[in-house]
Amino acid sequence: MRQLKAIILAAGEGSRMKSKKPKVLHEILNKSMVDYVIETAKGCGAEDVCVVVGHKAEEVKAGIRAEGISFALQAEQKGTGHAVMMAGDFIDESSDMLILYGDTPLITGETLTKLVEVHRTEGHSVTVVSSKIEDPAGYGRIMRDDHGGFERIVEHKDATDTQRMINEINTGIYIFNGRELKESLGKLNNNNAQGEYYLTDCLELILKAGGKVEAVVAKDADEFFGVNSRVQLAEAAKIMKHRINRKHMESGVTLVDPENTYIGSDVKIGMDTVILPGCVLEGNTEIGEDCEIGPNSRLTDTKLGNGVKFQTSTAIESEIGNETTVGPFAYIRPNCHIGNRVKVGDFVEVKNSTIGDGTKIPHLSYVGDTDAGEKINFGCGSIMVNYDGKKKHRTTIEDNVFVGCNVNLVAPVTVKKGSYIAAGSTITKDVPEDVLAVARARQQVIEGWTKKRIER
């Protein structure tokens, strides 16, 4: 079978976005538009992907998260045909070449797989995806002959009034025979209203050379929605959100209010988990079964076990074990490993720490750069003092320790298992096993002090 390669056009400035950021790097649900397109191309079988960059080329290259991508530079934007010419070294005459756009993030792998299948089964030189829409303004029109076969594509700016009434449009998605693509690119000219090299002219050239060209009408026009402004970005995000949310609900997840739930395309959620309104789940987040998330929680690149209750809190780049409760108003910062049946309560911040099974941090505490064992109780206002003004240091707390209210543990320090830290203590030295550590001044009562102060 012929190899499939993909060229993604992403060189344009996107001036209507009114942004310093290149258009294709604008994000939908925490992923750039061009990364969606790359992922879809690979998902339909493209073994190699080349992105044609131009405007802020280095920024686009750096902003793409996908690995193993080739790049071609279109220093001057002279049309779609010119963009593909710039990727000439990538075009393989023995392969099929898929052409996509970096600002069409809604295209699905199913549609592209079908396109490839039709192209190969019917032996086309070129297969183009078309769609019928109510308002075709701005799109190239598909011209068909008297028998309904593909004839050519006319760009909107070059179309007559009669041609502009046609509602079958060119989506800009193609699959070419590599050899015929290369030959047709060598014959392109820019004799048109814009003085540009149109990739669409390649189809007419291939037809004239005896090649077989056909347009396949797609069922869902939304897949080919191109994003050129912030308004269109929001519209595309709404479509993507609906698509993702529906997938999770059909897989056994309850979304109490899908319209106010934002889930990234890479997020995984287990059966019988309930997502309450206002939640944002993004990146490589994984949530187990029978969890309850929200309301108004945010999880980024975080893994949750089964039966977790995560209420009105934030977690970033961390792991949380089974049957643990978090929140409300907790903040789990990066690189935390929180065990099973742990309680991280209200207004608790945990950062770069390991928390063992059964440990409780009920409220108003900061646990940073800490290795905490199992079945520890942190009293209200416990603070791990991890910064000396120049360096961060770690605190170690072993199993079954009781940390009283309003305690400061000044790192580096170790509290051995079974010990108690008296309320109000500031601990600066290691604490042995099974002791009571008290580090506070003895209480004094000064008789008559208030009366003397008032008389002054």
Solvent accessible surface area in square Angstrom, and as a share of the most:
residue,aa,sasa,rsa
1,M,213,0.95
2,R,89,0.32
3,Q,56,0.25
4,L,7,0.03
5,K,23,0.10
6,A,0,0.00
7,I,0,0.00
8,I,0,0.00
9,L,15,0.07
10,A,5,0.04
11,A,6,0.05
12,G,38,0.37
13,E,99,0.44
14,G,20,0.19
15,S,77,0.49
16,R,146,0.53
17,M,1,0.00
18,K,165,0.70
19,S,44,0.28
20,K,175,0.74
21,K,84,0.36
22,P,2,0.01
23,K,23,0.10
24,V,7,0.04
25,L,17,0.09
26,H,10,0.05
27,E,75,0.34
28,I,1,0.01
29,L,35,0.17
30,N,48,0.25
31,K,16,0.07
32,S,5,0.03
33,M,0,0.00
34,V,0,0.00
35,D,10,0.05
36,Y,9,0.04
37,V,0,0.00
38,I,1,0.01
39,E,84,0.38
40,T,19,0.11
41,A,0,0.00
42,K,85,0.36
43,G,64,0.61
44,C,16,0.09
45,G,41,0.39
46,A,6,0.05
47,E,122,0.55
48,D,57,0.30
49,V,2,0.01
50,C,2,0.01
51,V,0,0.00
52,V,0,0.00
53,V,0,0.00
54,G,13,0.13
55,H,50,0.23
56,K,84,0.35
57,A,15,0.12
58,E,124,0.56
59,E,76,0.34
60,V,1,0.00
61,K,74,0.31
62,A,88,0.69
63,G,31,0.29
64,I,16,0.08
65,R,133,0.48
66,A,34,0.26
67,E,148,0.66
68,G,79,0.76
69,I,25,0.12
70,S,51,0.33
71,F,70,0.29
72,A,14,0.11
73,L,101,0.50
74,Q,5,0.02
75,A,80,0.62
76,E,108,0.49
77,Q,87,0.39
78,K,80,0.34
79,G,15,0.14
80,T,42,0.25
81,G,0,0.00
82,H,22,0.10
83,A,5,0.04
84,V,0,0.00
85,M,53,0.24
86,M,76,0.34
87,A,2,0.02
88,G,19,0.18
89,D,155,0.80
90,F,27,0.11
91,I,7,0.03
92,D,45,0.23
93,E,89,0.40
94,S,72,0.46
95,S,1,0.00
96,D,2,0.01
97,M,0,0.00
98,L,0,0.00
99,I,0,0.00
100,L,0,0.00
101,Y,47,0.18
102,G,0,0.00
103,D,21,0.11
104,T,8,0.04
105,P,2,0.02
106,L,0,0.00
107,I,4,0.02
108,T,25,0.15
109,G,23,0.22
110,E,133,0.60
111,T,26,0.15
112,L,0,0.00
113,T,66,0.39
114,K,103,0.44
115,L,3,0.02
116,V,13,0.07
117,E,110,0.49
118,V,30,0.17
119,H,4,0.02
120,R,71,0.26
121,T,108,0.63
122,E,88,0.40
123,G,53,0.51
124,H,10,0.05
125,S,10,0.06
126,V,0,0.00
127,T,0,0.00
128,V,0,0.00
129,V,3,0.02
130,S,0,0.00
131,S,2,0.01
132,K,120,0.51
133,I,35,0.18
134,E,176,0.79
135,D,101,0.52
136,P,17,0.11
137,A,62,0.48
138,G,61,0.59
139,Y,73,0.28
140,G,6,0.06
141,R,4,0.01
142,I,3,0.02
143,M,16,0.07
144,R,76,0.28
145,D,58,0.30
146,D,148,0.77
147,H,177,0.79
148,G,37,0.36
149,G,20,0.20
150,F,12,0.05
151,E,78,0.35
152,R,85,0.31
153,I,12,0.06
154,V,10,0.06
155,E,45,0.20
156,H,40,0.18
157,K,133,0.56
158,D,56,0.29
159,A,11,0.08
160,T,76,0.44
161,D,116,0.60
162,T,100,0.58
163,Q,32,0.14
164,R,88,0.32
165,M,163,0.73
166,I,57,0.29
167,N,67,0.35
168,E,11,0.05
169,I,4,0.02
170,N,16,0.08
171,T,12,0.07
172,G,6,0.05
173,I,1,0.00
174,Y,2,0.01
175,I,0,0.00
176,F,0,0.00
177,N,27,0.14
178,G,0,0.00
179,R,108,0.40
180,E,27,0.12
181,L,0,0.00
182,K,77,0.33
183,E,88,0.39
184,S,3,0.02
185,L,15,0.07
186,G,71,0.69
187,K,120,0.51
188,L,19,0.09
189,N,78,0.40
190,N,57,0.29
191,N,129,0.66
192,N,39,0.20
193,A,73,0.57
194,Q,81,0.36
195,G,38,0.37
196,E,56,0.25
197,Y,55,0.21
198,Y,22,0.09
199,L,1,0.00
200,T,8,0.05
201,D,43,0.22
202,C,0,0.00
203,L,0,0.00
204,E,55,0.25
205,L,46,0.23
206,I,6,0.03
207,L,54,0.27
208,K,156,0.66
209,A,77,0.60
210,G,69,0.66
211,G,15,0.14
212,K,105,0.45
213,V,8,0.05
214,E,47,0.21
215,A,7,0.05
216,V,31,0.18
217,V,66,0.38
218,A,18,0.14
219,K,196,0.83
220,D,63,0.33
221,A,34,0.26
222,D,63,0.32
223,E,17,0.07
224,F,9,0.04
225,F,44,0.19
226,G,16,0.15
227,V,0,0.00
228,N,43,0.22
229,S,21,0.14
230,R,120,0.44
231,V,102,0.59
232,Q,48,0.21
233,L,26,0.13
234,A,64,0.49
235,E,78,0.35
236,A,0,0.00
237,A,28,0.22
238,K,131,0.55
239,I,43,0.22
240,M,9,0.04
241,K,18,0.08
242,H,106,0.47
243,R,71,0.26
244,I,10,0.05
245,N,3,0.01
246,R,132,0.48
247,K,101,0.43
248,H,9,0.04
249,M,76,0.34
250,E,123,0.55
251,S,69,0.45
252,G,31,0.30
253,V,6,0.04
254,T,68,0.40
255,L,10,0.05
256,V,82,0.47
257,D,42,0.22
258,P,41,0.26
259,E,98,0.44
260,N,69,0.35
261,T,0,0.00
262,Y,85,0.32
263,I,0,0.00
264,G,4,0.04
265,S,32,0.21
266,D,56,0.29
267,V,4,0.02
268,K,129,0.55
269,I,22,0.11
270,G,16,0.15
271,M,111,0.49
272,D,88,0.46
273,T,0,0.00
274,V,45,0.26
275,I,0,0.00
276,L,38,0.19
277,P,46,0.29
278,G,27,0.26
279,C,0,0.00
280,V,48,0.27
281,L,1,0.00
282,E,12,0.05
283,G,18,0.17
284,N,109,0.56
285,T,0,0.00
286,E,66,0.29
287,I,7,0.04
288,G,15,0.14
289,E,80,0.36
290,D,78,0.41
291,C,3,0.02
292,E,71,0.32
293,I,0,0.00
294,G,2,0.02
295,P,48,0.30
296,N,95,0.49
297,S,3,0.02
298,R,120,0.44
299,L,0,0.00
300,T,22,0.13
301,D,55,0.28
302,T,1,0.01
303,K,107,0.45
304,L,5,0.02
305,G,18,0.17
306,N,74,0.38
307,G,18,0.17
308,V,0,0.00
309,K,95,0.40
310,F,1,0.01
311,Q,86,0.38
312,T,28,0.16
313,S,6,0.04
314,T,40,0.23
315,A,0,0.00
316,I,43,0.22
317,E,93,0.42
318,S,6,0.04
319,E,84,0.38
320,I,5,0.03
321,G,15,0.15
322,N,60,0.31
323,E,107,0.48
324,T,0,0.00
325,T,54,0.31
326,V,3,0.01
327,G,13,0.12
328,P,41,0.26
329,F,111,0.46
330,A,4,0.03
331,Y,89,0.34
332,I,0,0.00
333,R,72,0.26
334,P,53,0.33
335,N,84,0.43
336,C,0,0.00
337,H,85,0.38
338,I,6,0.03
339,G,16,0.15
340,N,43,0.22
341,R,137,0.50
342,V,2,0.01
343,K,81,0.34
344,V,0,0.00
345,G,1,0.01
346,D,45,0.23
347,F,117,0.49
348,V,2,0.01
349,E,50,0.22
350,V,0,0.00
351,K,26,0.11
352,N,42,0.21
353,S,2,0.02
354,T,59,0.35
355,I,2,0.01
356,G,14,0.13
357,D,40,0.21
358,G,21,0.21
359,T,0,0.00
360,K,104,0.44
361,I,0,0.00
362,P,27,0.17
363,H,69,0.31
364,L,95,0.47
365,S,5,0.03
366,Y,45,0.17
367,V,0,0.00
368,G,0,0.00
369,D,6,0.03
370,T,0,0.00
371,D,54,0.28
372,A,6,0.04
373,G,17,0.17
374,E,78,0.35
375,K,137,0.58
376,I,2,0.01
377,N,46,0.24
378,F,0,0.00
379,G,7,0.07
380,C,39,0.24
381,G,19,0.18
382,S,0,0.00
383,I,60,0.31
384,M,0,0.00
385,V,47,0.27
386,N,11,0.05
387,Y,116,0.44
388,D,91,0.47
389,G,46,0.45
390,K,184,0.78
391,K,137,0.58
392,K,110,0.47
393,H,47,0.21
394,R,95,0.35
395,T,0,0.00
396,T,46,0.27
397,I,1,0.01
398,E,52,0.23
399,D,56,0.29
400,N,85,0.43
401,V,2,0.01
402,F,82,0.34
403,V,0,0.00
404,G,4,0.04
405,C,65,0.39
406,N,104,0.53
407,V,0,0.00
408,N,48,0.25
409,L,0,0.00
410,V,48,0.27
411,A,10,0.08
412,P,93,0.59
413,V,5,0.03
414,T,33,0.19
415,V,0,0.00
416,K,82,0.35
417,K,99,0.42
418,G,21,0.20
419,S,0,0.00
420,Y,118,0.45
421,I,2,0.01
422,A,14,0.11
423,A,49,0.38
424,G,33,0.32
425,S,0,0.00
426,T,59,0.34
427,I,8,0.04
428,T,86,0.50
429,K,159,0.67
430,D,98,0.51
431,V,5,0.03
432,P,83,0.52
433,E,82,0.37
434,D,104,0.54
435,V,56,0.32
436,L,118,0.59
437,A,16,0.12
438,V,80,0.46
439,A,39,0.30
440,R,139,0.51
441,A,98,0.76
442,R,215,0.78
443,Q,160,0.71
444,Q,150,0.66
445,V,115,0.66
446,I,121,0.61
447,E,146,0.65
448,G,41,0.40
449,W,139,0.49
450,T,84,0.49
451,K,138,0.59
452,K,125,0.53
453,R,150,0.55
454,I,132,0.67
455,E,124,0.55
456,R,232,0.85
